[in-house]
């Protein structure tokens, strides 16, 4: 079972992520793209990361944007896995 992080641990991990914010028991980030094709390529890459780690974010998809929300339901809040997943997702867009 995954263990929920305490507020201090969440705050210290959150500052290491660019553009992510806390929304109650989740961390959230909206990514913007030039077009639908780029958005869907990103969504498919996120799906691959989620499948590989068996940790599945909520995705809200629009024409040129995708909002990603992570939480650990089995922990009842945020866990280290949420922050690891966020970092892997961010790495998709690094040159």
Beta strands, then each sheet from edge to edge (+ up, - down):
strand 1: 21-23
strand 2: 26-32
strand 3: 58-62
strand 4: 65-70
sheet 1: 1+ 2- 4+ 3-
end
